[in-house]
Amino acid sequence: MSEVKIFAGSNSTDLAKKISKNFGKNLGDLTLSRFSDGEMSPSYNESIRGCNVFIVQGTNPPSDNILELCLMIDAAKRASAYKVCAVIPYFGYARQDRKDRPRVSIAAKLIANMLTSAGADRIMTCDLHAGQIQGFFDIPLDHLNGSAIFVPYLQMLNLPDLIFASPDVGGVARARAYAKHFEVEMVVCDKHRKRANEIASMQVIGDVEGKDVVLVDDLVDTAGTLCKAAQIIMDKGAKSVRAIATHGVLSGKAYENIENSVLAELVITDTIPLKQKSSKIHVLSVADLFSKAIHAVTGNTSISSLFI
């Protein structure tokens, strides 16, 4: 079996350290040099010839981190790595996965092409914005599910009147999966946008009176949708509202919005480093999930046991 080596991109160093520790390996030695104009030049400070190389690099904020990941993949292939797997905790540009209006890019497909062209043999990621993005790749993709992290946490809370909610129509399948697992009901928040990150109107479809509501989403950006949904749900008579979301993008006024909201808490994972602390934000780690997935890939065993 080829030796496994795990390396960290500059955006995911802390998470990569946790993954390598859980896997039972030291993090590989890599240097990212920069020219004075900002050009990046990654170099491996140890031999990776014939090795299974796993590069952990999220893509938020996207541009530099995506290019850095591509350069690291290219460098590994040119250093005669046996296989190169890009471990992308958060896959950026995934919200641009279709032509929803004229003359726009399908950016998620472009990023998939870039990673494949750079030389990646495999992709490992968690909770894509849309599951069908897996079809944009012509190489194996391991799509891990954040439910393996959130379900045990929700079970620990033991909420007496639990019900799940989707903050928009697009996330219904995600919320339904949780509702089915816990054998409870679900509701939907139907929203209409004027433009990106700006909601024109929202209404709740379903009964939330006297319920402990858990909003389910894949990512939180400005938190505008989440906070508005939480307020409307509380106005409809809910006992409490909390939210779970795998990726805490948290841009713009997100932290301010969350602090001033009626949310009891927002539970996210460490796929994206937290920019600042908040009394309402609770972070769970995906390190163990990814390390188990790497064990499964390198040991040629099933990865489906990691799904709930």
Phi and psi in degrees as GROMACS dihedral restraints (atoms count N, CA, C in turn):
[ dihedral_restraints ]
;  ai    aj    ak    al  type     phi  dphi    fc
    3     4     5     6     1   -65.3    20    10
    4     5     6     7     1   145.0    20    10
    6     7     8     9     1   -67.2    20    10
    7     8     9    10     1   142.1    20    10
    9    10    11    12     1   -96.9    20    10
   10    11    12    13     1   130.4    20    10
   12    13    14    15     1  -130.8    20    10
   13    14    15    16     1   133.5    20    10
   15    16    17    18     1  -113.9    20    10
   16    17    18    19     1   128.4    20    10
   18    19    20    21     1  -123.4    20    10
   19    20    21    22     1   155.5    20    10
   21    22    23    24     1  -114.8    20    10
   22    23    24    25     1   134.2    20    10
   24    25    26    27     1   -78.5    20    10
   25    26    27    28     1   165.9    20    10
   27    28    29    30     1   -67.6    20    10
   28    29    30    31     1   -19.6    20    10
   30    31    32    33     1   -86.7    20    10
   31    32    33    34     1   -15.4    20    10
   33    34    35    36     1  -131.2    20    10
   34    35    36    37     1    32.4    20    10
   36    37    38    39     1   -60.6    20    10
   37    38    39    40     1   -47.1    20    10
   39    40    41    42     1   -63.6    20    10
   40    41    42    43     1   -44.5    20    10
   42    43    44    45     1   -66.1    20    10
   43    44    45    46     1   -40.6    20    10
   45    46    47    48     1   -61.9    20    10
   46    47    48    49     1   -37.6    20    10
   48    49    50    51     1   -62.9    20    10
   49    50    51    52     1   -42.7    20    10
   51    52    53    54     1   -66.2    20    10
   52    53    54    55     1   -41.0    20    10
   54    55    56    57     1   -63.7    20    10
   55    56    57    58     1   -46.8    20    10
   57    58    59    60     1   -65.8    20    10
   58    59    60    61     1   -35.7    20    10
   60    61    62    63     1   -65.5    20    10
   61    62    63    64     1   -45.1    20    10
   63    64    65    66     1   -64.8    20    10
   64    65    66    67     1   -32.8    20    10
   66    67    68    69     1   -74.3    20    10
   67    68    69    70     1   -24.4    20    10
   69    70    71    72     1    95.2    20    10
   70    71    72    73     1    25.4    20    10
   72    73    74    75     1  -127.8    20    10
   73    74    75    76     1   153.9    20    10
   75    76    77    78     1   -80.3    20    10
   76    77    78    79     1   147.3    20    10
   78    79    80    81     1   -65.0    20    10
   79    80    81    82     1   137.0    20    10
   81    82    83    84     1   -65.1    20    10
   82    83    84    85     1   156.8    20    10
   84    85    86    87     1   -92.8    20    10
   85    86    87    88     1   116.8    20    10
   87    88    89    90     1  -140.7    20    10
   88    89    90    91     1   144.0    20    10
   90    91    92    93     1  -119.0    20    10
   91    92    93    94     1   132.2    20    10
   93    94    95    96     1  -110.0    20    10
   94    95    96    97     1   105.1    20    10
   96    97    98    99     1   -92.5    20    10
   97    98    99   100     1   155.1    20    10
   99   100   101   102     1  -131.8    20    10
  100   101   102   103     1   136.7    20    10
  102   103   104   105     1   -75.6    20    10
  103   104   105   106     1   167.8    20    10
  105   106   107   108     1   -64.3    20    10
  106   107   108   109     1   -23.6    20    10
  108   109   110   111     1   -88.7    20    10
  109   110   111   112     1     1.8    20    10
  111   112   113   114     1   102.8    20    10
  112   113   114   115     1    -7.2    20    10
  114   115   116   117     1   -59.7    20    10
  115   116   117   118     1   138.3    20    10
  117   118   119   120     1   -98.9    20    10
  118   119   120   121     1   146.1    20    10
  120   121   122   123     1  -142.9    20    10
  121   122   123   124     1    92.1    20    10
  123   124   125   126     1   -79.0    20    10
  124   125   126   127     1   145.3    20    10
  126   127   128   129     1  -144.5    20    10
  127   128   129   130     1   138.6    20    10
  129   130   131   132     1   -87.3    20    10
  130   131   132   133     1   129.1    20    10
  132   133   134   135     1   -95.1    20    10
  133   134   135   136     1    16.1    20    10
  135   136   137   138     1  -150.3    20    10
  136   137   138   139     1   158.3    20    10
  138   139   140   141     1   -68.7    20    10
  139   140   141   142     1   134.9    20    10
  141   142   143   144     1  -124.3    20    10
  142   143   144   145     1    15.6    20    10
  144   145   146   147     1   -60.4    20    10
  145   146   147   148     1   126.0    20    10
  147   148   149   150     1    73.6    20    10
  148   149   150   151     1    10.3    20    10
  150   151   152   153     1   -96.1    20    10
  151   152   153   154     1   155.2    20    10
  153   154   155   156     1   -84.3    20    10
  154   155   156   157     1   106.9    20    10
  156   157   158   159     1  -101.5    20    10
  157   158   159   160     1   127.6    20    10
  159   160   161   162     1  -115.2    20    10
  160   161   162   163     1   119.8    20    10
  162   163   164   165     1  -107.6    20    10
  163   164   165   166     1   115.0    20    10
  165   166   167   168     1   -95.2    20    10
  166   167   168   169     1   113.7    20    10
  168   169   170   171     1  -155.9    20    10
  169   170   171   172     1   112.8    20    10
  171   172   173   174     1   -77.5    20    10
  172   173   174   175     1   168.0    20    10
  174   175   176   177     1  -117.9    20    10
  175   176   177   178     1    34.7    20    10
  177   178   179   180     1  -125.3    20    10
  178   179   180   181     1   127.3    20    10
  180   181   182   183     1   -66.2    20    10
  181   182   183   184     1   147.7    20    10
  183   184   185   186     1   -71.9    20    10
  184   185   186   187     1   -47.6    20    10
  186   187   188   189     1   -56.4    20    10
  187   188   189   190     1   -61.3    20    10
  189   190   191   192     1   -62.3    20    10
  190   191   192   193     1   -39.5    20    10
  192   193   194   195     1   -69.6    20    10
  193   194   195   196     1   -34.3    20    10
  195   196   197   198     1   -66.6    20    10
  196   197   198   199     1   -44.9    20    10
  198   199   200   201     1   -64.6    20    10
  199   200   201   202     1   -41.6    20    10
  201   202   203   204     1   -59.6    20    10
  202   203   204   205     1   -42.5    20    10
  204   205   206   207     1   -61.9    20    10
  205   206   207   208     1   -45.0    20    10
  207   208   209   210     1   -61.7    20    10
  208   209   210   211     1   -41.0    20    10
  210   211   212   213     1   -65.9    20    10
  211   212   213   214     1   -38.2    20    10
  213   214   215   216     1   -67.3    20    10
  214   215   216   217     1   -38.6    20    10
  216   217   218   219     1   -63.6    20    10
  217   218   219   220     1   -47.4    20    10
  219   220   221   222     1   -60.4    20    10
  220   221   222   223     1   -43.5    20    10
  222   223   224   225     1   -63.1    20    10
  223   224   225   226     1   -38.9    20    10
  225   226   227   228     1   -67.0    20    10
  226   227   228   229     1   -41.8    20    10
  228   229   230   231     1   -64.2    20    10
  229   230   231   232     1   -39.6    20    10
  231   232   233   234     1   -73.0    20    10
  232   233   234   235     1   -17.0    20    10
  234   235   236   237     1   -93.8    20    10
  235   236   237   238     1    13.8    20    10
  237   238   239   240     1    68.4    20    10
  238   239   240   241     1    34.1    20    10
  240   241   242   243     1   -63.2    20    10
  241   242   243   244     1   144.6    20    10
  243   244   245   246     1   -67.5    20    10
  244   245   246   247     1   -53.7    20    10
  246   247   248   249     1  -138.5    20    10
  247   248   249   250     1   144.5    20    10
  249   250   251   252     1  -121.6    20    10
  250   251   252   253     1   120.7    20    10
  252   253   254   255     1  -112.4    20    10
  253   254   255   256     1   123.2    20    10
  255   256   257   258     1   -87.2    20    10
  256   257   258   259     1   111.6    20    10
  258   259   260   261     1   -92.9    20    10
  259   260   261   262     1   105.8    20    10
  261   262   263   264     1  -113.2    20    10
  262   263   264   265     1    92.4    20    10
  264   265   266   267     1   -55.3    20    10
  265   266   267   268     1   -43.8    20    10
  267   268   269   270     1  -123.2    20    10
  268   269   270   271     1   119.7    20    10
  270   271   272   273     1   -92.9    20    10
  271   272   273   274     1   103.5    20    10
  273   274   275   276     1   -72.3    20    10
  274   275   276   277     1   165.5    20    10
  276   277   278   279     1    65.6    20    10
  277   278   279   280     1     9.2    20    10
  279   280   281   282     1   -69.7    20    10
  280   281   282   283     1   -18.9    20    10
  282   283   284   285     1   -73.6    20    10
  283   284   285   286     1   -16.3    20    10
  285   286   287   288     1  -101.3    20    10
  286   287   288   289     1    71.1    20    10
  288   289   290   291     1  -108.7    20    10
  289   290   291   292     1     8.9    20    10
  291   292   293   294     1  -164.6    20    10
  292   293   294   295     1   166.1    20    10
  294   295   296   297     1   -90.2    20    10
  295   296   297   298     1    93.3    20    10
  297   298   299   300     1   -91.2    20    10
  298   299   300   301     1    -2.8    20    10
  300   301   302   303     1  -156.8    20    10
  301   302   303   304     1   164.6    20    10
  303   304   305   306     1   -66.1    20    10
  304   305   306   307     1   148.9    20    10
  306   307   308   309     1    61.0    20    10
  307   308   309   310     1    44.4    20    10
  309   310   311   312     1  -123.1    20    10
  310   311   312   313     1   160.1    20    10
  312   313   314   315     1   -84.4    20    10
  313   314   315   316     1   147.9    20    10
  315   316   317   318     1   -95.1    20    10
  316   317   318   319     1    82.6    20    10
  318   319   320   321     1   -64.2    20    10
  319   320   321   322     1   -34.8    20    10
  321   322   323   324     1   -61.2    20    10
  322   323   324   325     1   -38.6    20    10
  324   325   326   327     1   -68.4    20    10
  325   326   327   328     1   -39.8    20    10
  327   328   329   330     1   -60.8    20    10
  328   329   330   331     1   -43.9    20    10
  330   331   332   333     1   -64.1    20    10
  331   332   333   334     1   -40.1    20    10
  333   334   335   336     1   -59.7    20    10
  334   335   336   337     1   -43.2    20    10
  336   337   338   339     1   -63.9    20    10
  337   338   339   340     1   -40.0    20    10
  339   340   341   342     1   -62.5    20    10
  340   341   342   343     1   -45.7    20    10
  342   343   344   345     1   -65.8    20    10
  343   344   345   346     1   -39.4    20    10
  345   346   347   348     1   -67.1    20    10
  346   347   348   349     1   -43.4    20    10
  348   349   350   351     1   -65.3    20    10
  349   350   351   352     1   -31.8    20    10
  351   352   353   354     1   -67.0    20    10
  352   353   354   355     1   -23.1    20    10
  354   355   356   357     1   119.3    20    10
  355   356   357   358     1    10.4    20    10
  357   358   359   360     1   -64.3    20    10
  358   359   360   361     1   134.5    20    10
  360   361   362   363     1   -93.1    20    10
  361   362   363   364     1   -18.5    20    10
  363   364   365   366     1  -158.9    20    10
  364   365   366   367     1   150.1    20    10
  366   367   368   369     1  -121.4    20    10
  367   368   369   370     1   138.9    20    10
  369   370   371   372     1  -129.4    20    10
  370   371   372   373     1   123.7    20    10
  372   373   374   375     1  -145.3    20    10
  373   374   375   376     1  -179.5    20    10
  375   376   377   378     1  -137.0    20    10
  376   377   378   379     1   131.4    20    10
  378   379   380   381     1    44.7    20    10
  379   380   381   382     1    71.0    20    10
  381   382   383   384     1   -60.4    20    10
  382   383   384   385     1   150.6    20    10
  384   385   386   387     1   -58.6    20    10
  385   386   387   388     1   -34.7    20    10
  387   388   389   390     1  -139.8    20    10
  388   389   390   391     1   127.1    20    10
  390   391   392   393     1   -58.7    20    10
  391   392   393   394     1   -29.1    20    10
  393   394   395   396     1   -69.1    20    10
  394   395   396   397     1    -9.7    20    10
  396   397   398   399     1   -61.1    20    10
  397   398   399   400     1   -23.9    20    10
  399   400   401   402     1   -54.9    20    10
  400   401   402   403     1   -32.5    20    10
  402   403   404   405     1   -73.5    20    10
  403   404   405   406     1    -9.5    20    10
  405   406   407   408     1   -76.3    20    10
  406   407   408   409     1   -13.9    20    10
  408   409   410   411     1  -101.8    20    10
  409   410   411   412     1   141.9    20    10
  411   412   413   414     1  -102.5    20    10
  412   413   414   415     1    14.4    20    10
  414   415   416   417     1  -124.0    20    10
  415   416   417   418     1   162.0    20    10
  417   418   419   420     1   -58.5    20    10
  418   419   420   421     1   139.9    20    10
  420   421   422   423     1  -132.1    20    10
  421   422   423   424     1   124.6    20    10
  423   424   425   426     1   -97.3    20    10
  424   425   426   427     1   111.2    20    10
  426   427   428   429     1  -102.2    20    10
  427   428   429   430     1    96.2    20    10
  429   430   431   432     1   -77.3    20    10
  430   431   432   433     1   156.1    20    10
  432   433   434   435     1  -117.9    20    10
  433   434   435   436     1   127.4    20    10
  435   436   437   438     1   -65.4    20    10
  436   437   438   439     1   -13.0    20    10
  438   439   440   441     1   -60.2    20    10
  439   440   441   442     1   -28.1    20    10
  441   442   443   444     1   -63.1    20    10
  442   443   444   445     1   -22.4    20    10
  444   445   446   447     1   -92.8    20    10
  445   446   447   448     1   -43.5    20    10
  447   448   449   450     1   -79.8    20    10
  448   449   450   451     1   -35.3    20    10
  450   451   452   453     1   -59.3    20    10
  451   452   453   454     1   -49.7    20    10
  453   454   455   456     1   -59.9    20    10
  454   455   456   457     1   -35.0    20    10
  456   457   458   459     1   -66.5    20    10
  457   458   459   460     1   -44.3    20    10
  459   460   461   462     1   -66.6    20    10
  460   461   462   463     1   -35.5    20    10
  462   463   464   465     1   -64.2    20    10
  463   464   465   466     1   -36.4    20    10
  465   466   467   468     1   -66.0    20    10
  466   467   468   469     1   -35.1    20    10
  468   469   470   471     1   -66.7    20    10
  469   470   471   472     1   -31.3    20    10
  471   472   473   474     1    51.7    20    10
  472   473   474   475     1    53.6    20    10
  474   475   476   477     1   -69.6    20    10
  475   476   477   478     1   128.0    20    10
  477   478   479   480     1   -69.8    20    10
  478   479   480   481     1   -35.4    20    10
  480   481   482   483     1  -120.5    20    10
  481   482   483   484     1    55.9    20    10
  483   484   485   486     1   -69.0    20    10
  484   485   486   487     1   137.4    20    10
  486   487   488   489     1  -149.9    20    10
  487   488   489   490     1   145.8    20    10
  489   490   491   492     1  -104.7    20    10
  490   491   492   493     1   152.9    20    10
  492   493   494   495     1  -138.3    20    10
  493   494   495   496     1   143.6    20    10
  495   496   497   498     1  -100.9    20    10
  496   497   498   499     1   130.1    20    10
  498   499   500   501     1   -72.2    20    10
  499   500   501   502     1   -10.6    20    10
  501   502   503   504     1  -155.2    20    10
  502   503   504   505     1   169.0    20    10
  504   505   506   507     1   -65.3    20    10
  505   506   507   508     1   -33.0    20    10
  507   508   509   510     1   -65.1    20    10
  508   509   510   511     1   -20.5    20    10
  510   511   512   513     1  -101.6    20    10
  511   512   513   514     1    14.1    20    10
  513   514   515   516     1   -59.6    20    10
  514   515   516   517     1   -45.4    20    10
  516   517   518   519     1   -60.8    20    10
  517   518   519   520     1   -36.9    20    10
  519   520   521   522     1   -65.8    20    10
  520   521   522   523     1   -47.2    20    10
  522   523   524   525     1   -67.7    20    10
  523   524   525   526     1   -37.0    20    10
  525   526   527   528     1   -63.2    20    10
  526   527   528   529     1   -36.3    20    10
  528   529   530   531     1   -61.8    20    10
  529   530   531   532     1   -41.5    20    10
  531   532   533   534     1   -67.7    20    10
  532   533   534   535     1   -44.0    20    10
  534   535   536   537     1   -60.7    20    10
  535   536   537   538     1   -39.7    20    10
  537   538   539   540     1   -66.4    20    10
  538   539   540   541     1   -41.6    20    10
  540   541   542   543     1   -63.9    20    10
  541   542   543   544     1   -41.6    20    10
  543   544   545   546     1   -88.9    20    10
  544   545   546   547     1    -3.6    20    10
  546   547   548   549     1    57.2    20    10
  547   548   549   550     1    50.0    20    10
  549   550   551   552     1  -130.5    20    10
  550   551   552   553     1   177.3    20    10
  552   553   554   555     1   -85.1    20    10
  553   554   555   556     1   171.4    20    10
  555   556   557   558     1  -141.2    20    10
  556   557   558   559     1   157.6    20    10
  558   559   560   561     1  -129.5    20    10
  559   560   561   562     1   168.8    20    10
  561   562   563   564     1  -130.2    20    10
  562   563   564   565     1   136.4    20    10
  564   565   566   567     1   -98.7    20    10
  565   566   567   568     1   114.0    20    10
  567   568   569   570     1   -93.7    20    10
  568   569   570   571     1   119.3    20    10
  570   571   572   573     1  -119.4    20    10
  571   572   573   574     1   154.6    20    10
  573   574   575   576     1  -125.8    20    10
  574   575   576   577     1   127.2    20    10
  576   577   578   579     1   -99.4    20    10
  577   578   579   580     1   142.6    20    10
  579   580   581   582     1   -79.3    20    10
  580   581   582   583     1   -44.7    20    10
  582   583   584   585     1  -157.5    20    10
  583   584   585   586     1   176.2    20    10
  585   586   587   588     1   -54.5    20    10
  586   587   588   589     1   134.6    20    10
  588   589   590   591     1    64.5    20    10
  589   590   591   592     1    17.4    20    10
  591   592   593   594     1  -137.0    20    10
  592   593   594   595     1   117.1    20    10
  594   595   596   597     1   -96.0    20    10
  595   596   597   598     1   131.2    20    10
  597   598   599   600     1   -86.0    20    10
  598   599   600   601     1   -45.6    20    10
  600   601   602   603     1  -154.4    20    10
  601   602   603   604     1   159.7    20    10
  603   604   605   606     1  -153.6    20    10
  604   605   606   607     1   143.7    20    10
  606   607   608   609     1  -142.5    20    10
  607   608   609   610     1   155.6    20    10
  609   610   611   612     1   -99.7    20    10
  610   611   612   613     1   128.2    20    10
  612   613   614   615     1  -103.5    20    10
  613   614   615   616     1   106.3    20    10
  615   616   617   618     1   127.3    20    10
  616   617   618   619     1   169.5    20    10
  618   619   620   621     1  -101.5    20    10
  619   620   621   622     1   124.4    20    10
  621   622   623   624     1  -120.1    20    10
  622   623   624   625     1     5.7    20    10
  624   625   626   627     1   -61.4    20    10
  625   626   627   628     1   126.9    20    10
  627   628   629   630     1    72.9    20    10
  628   629   630   631     1    13.9    20    10
  630   631   632   633     1  -103.8    20    10
  631   632   633   634     1   153.2    20    10
  633   634   635   636     1   -94.5    20    10
  634   635   636   637     1   102.0    20    10
  636   637   638   639     1   -92.9    20    10
  637   638   639   640     1   134.9    20    10
  639   640   641   642     1  -117.7    20    10
  640   641   642   643     1   113.2    20    10
  642   643   644   645     1   -79.4    20    10
  643   644   645   646     1   134.8    20    10
  645   646   647   648     1  -118.1    20    10
  646   647   648   649     1   125.7    20    10
  648   649   650   651     1  -145.4    20    10
  649   650   651   652     1   165.0    20    10
  651   652   653   654     1   -87.6    20    10
  652   653   654   655     1   -31.5    20    10
  654   655   656   657     1  -149.5    20    10
  655   656   657   658     1   156.6    20    10
  657   658   659   660     1  -122.6    20    10
  658   659   660   661     1   119.9    20    10
  660   661   662   663     1  -100.7    20    10
  661   662   663   664     1   -91.2    20    10
  663   664   665   666     1   -83.2    20    10
  664   665   666   667     1   -10.4    20    10
  666   667   668   669     1    69.7    20    10
  667   668   669   670     1    10.2    20    10
  669   670   671   672     1   -63.2    20    10
  670   671   672   673     1   -48.0    20    10
  672   673   674   675     1   -61.9    20    10
  673   674   675   676     1   -46.8    20    10
  675   676   677   678     1   -61.5    20    10
  676   677   678   679     1   -47.1    20    10
  678   679   680   681     1   -68.9    20    10
  679   680   681   682     1   -36.9    20    10
  681   682   683   684     1   -68.5    20    10
  682   683   684   685     1   -40.8    20    10
  684   685   686   687     1   -61.9    20    10
  685   686   687   688     1   -42.6    20    10
  687   688   689   690     1   -61.8    20    10
  688   689   690   691     1   -41.7    20    10
  690   691   692   693     1   -64.8    20    10
  691   692   693   694     1   -44.5    20    10
  693   694   695   696     1   -64.5    20    10
  694   695   696   697     1   -39.9    20    10
  696   697   698   699     1   -63.3    20    10
  697   698   699   700     1   -43.0    20    10
  699   700   701   702     1   -65.1    20    10
  700   701   702   703     1   -38.7    20    10
  702   703   704   705     1   -63.5    20    10
  703   704   705   706     1   -25.0    20    10
  705   706   707   708     1   -85.1    20    10
  706   707   708   709     1     2.6    20    10
  708   709   710   711     1   102.5    20    10
  709   710   711   712     1    14.9    20    10
  711   712   713   714     1   -66.6    20    10
  712   713   714   715     1   150.2    20    10
  714   715   716   717     1   -76.3    20    10
  715   716   717   718     1   -41.5    20    10
  717   718   719   720     1  -155.7    20    10
  718   719   720   721     1   156.5    20    10
  720   721   722   723     1  -136.1    20    10
  721   722   723   724     1   128.0    20    10
  723   724   725   726     1  -132.9    20    10
  724   725   726   727     1   167.2    20    10
  726   727   728   729     1  -134.8    20    10
  727   728   729   730     1   146.1    20    10
  729   730   731   732     1  -122.5    20    10
  730   731   732   733     1   135.7    20    10
  732   733   734   735     1  -151.5    20    10
  733   734   735   736     1   132.5    20    10
  735   736   737   738     1   -64.9    20    10
  736   737   738   739     1   -46.6    20    10
  738   739   740   741     1  -109.9    20    10
  739   740   741   742     1   116.9    20    10
  741   742   743   744     1   -92.4    20    10
  742   743   744   745     1    80.4    20    10
  744   745   746   747     1   -64.4    20    10
  745   746   747   748     1   -48.5    20    10
  747   748   749   750     1    48.3    20    10
  748   749   750   751     1    67.9    20    10
  750   751   752   753     1  -107.0    20    10
  751   752   753   754     1   173.6    20    10
  753   754   755   756     1    59.2    20    10
  754   755   756   757     1  -128.6    20    10
  756   757   758   759     1   -95.9    20    10
  757   758   759   760     1    27.8    20    10
  759   760   761   762     1   -56.7    20    10
  760   761   762   763     1   -49.6    20    10
  762   763   764   765     1   -63.2    20    10
  763   764   765   766     1   -41.1    20    10
  765   766   767   768     1   -64.6    20    10
  766   767   768   769     1   -43.1    20    10
  768   769   770   771     1   -61.1    20    10
  769   770   771   772     1   -42.9    20    10
  771   772   773   774     1   -67.7    20    10
  772   773   774   775     1   -44.7    20    10
  774   775   776   777     1   -61.8    20    10
  775   776   777   778     1   -35.6    20    10
  777   778   779   780     1   -91.6    20    10
  778   779   780   781     1     4.7    20    10
  780   781   782   783     1   -90.0    20    10
  781   782   783   784     1   174.3    20    10
  783   784   785   786     1   -88.3    20    10
  784   785   786   787     1     2.2    20    10
  786   787   788   789     1   -60.5    20    10
  787   788   789   790     1   132.5    20    10
  789   790   791   792     1   -69.2    20    10
  790   791   792   793     1   -39.0    20    10
  792   793   794   795     1  -166.0    20    10
  793   794   795   796     1   156.9    20    10
  795   796   797   798     1  -117.1    20    10
  796   797   798   799     1   120.4    20    10
  798   799   800   801     1  -104.6    20    10
  799   800   801   802     1   119.3    20    10
  801   802   803   804     1  -126.9    20    10
  802   803   804   805     1   178.5    20    10
  804   805   806   807     1  -112.6    20    10
  805   806   807   808     1   176.9    20    10
  807   808   809   810     1   -95.4    20    10
  808   809   810   811     1    29.0    20    10
  810   811   812   813     1   -63.3    20    10
  811   812   813   814     1   -28.9    20    10
  813   814   815   816     1  -123.4    20    10
  814   815   816   817     1   129.9    20    10
  816   817   818   819     1   -60.1    20    10
  817   818   819   820     1   136.5    20    10
  819   820   821   822     1   -73.8    20    10
  820   821   822   823     1   129.3    20    10
  822   823   824   825     1   -76.1    20    10
  823   824   825   826     1   -36.0    20    10
  825   826   827   828     1  -151.3    20    10
  826   827   828   829     1   158.9    20    10
  828   829   830   831     1   -82.8    20    10
  829   830   831   832     1   150.8    20    10
  831   832   833   834     1  -144.4    20    10
  832   833   834   835     1   141.5    20    10
  834   835   836   837     1   -66.2    20    10
  835   836   837   838     1   -20.3    20    10
  837   838   839   840     1  -100.0    20    10
  838   839   840   841     1    -3.7    20    10
  840   841   842   843     1  -106.7    20    10
  841   842   843   844     1   123.8    20    10
  843   844   845   846     1  -114.6    20    10
  844   845   846   847     1   128.3    20    10
  846   847   848   849     1  -109.3    20    10
  847   848   849   850     1   127.4    20    10
  849   850   851   852     1  -106.9    20    10
  850   851   852   853     1   151.4    20    10
  852   853   854   855     1   -98.3    20    10
  853   854   855   856     1   140.5    20    10
  855   856   857   858     1   -98.3    20    10
  856   857   858   859     1     6.6    20    10
  858   859   860   861     1   -58.7    20    10
  859   860   861   862     1   -44.6    20    10
  861   862   863   864     1   -65.9    20    10
  862   863   864   865     1   -38.2    20    10
  864   865   866   867     1   -61.5    20    10
  865   866   867   868     1   -46.6    20    10
  867   868   869   870     1   -69.5    20    10
  868   869   870   871     1   -38.1    20    10
  870   871   872   873     1   -65.3    20    10
  871   872   873   874     1   -38.4    20    10
  873   874   875   876     1   -66.1    20    10
  874   875   876   877     1   -37.0    20    10
  876   877   878   879     1   -65.8    20    10
  877   878   879   880     1   -39.1    20    10
  879   880   881   882     1   -65.7    20    10
  880   881   882   883     1   -40.9    20    10
  882   883   884   885     1   -58.4    20    10
  883   884   885   886     1   -43.5    20    10
  885   886   887   888     1   -66.0    20    10
  886   887   888   889     1   -41.4    20    10
  888   889   890   891     1   -67.0    20    10
  889   890   891   892     1   -46.2    20    10
  891   892   893   894     1   -74.9    20    10
  892   893   894   895     1   -25.2    20    10
  894   895   896   897     1   -94.8    20    10
  895   896   897   898     1     3.8    20    10
  897   898   899   900     1    54.8    20    10
  898   899   900   901     1    42.6    20    10
  900   901   902   903     1  -113.5    20    10
  901   902   903   904     1   167.6    20    10
  903   904   905   906     1   -67.3    20    10
  904   905   906   907     1   140.9    20    10
  906   907   908   909     1   -97.8    20    10
  907   908   909   910     1    -9.2    20    10
  909   910   911   912     1   -68.2    20    10
  910   911   912   913     1   -19.5    20    10
  912   913   914   915     1   -66.1    20    10
  913   914   915   916     1   -16.7    20    10
  915   916   917   918     1   -83.1    20    10
  916   917   918   919     1    -8.5    20    10
  918   919   920   921     1   -93.5    20    10
  919   920   921   922     1   145.1    20    10
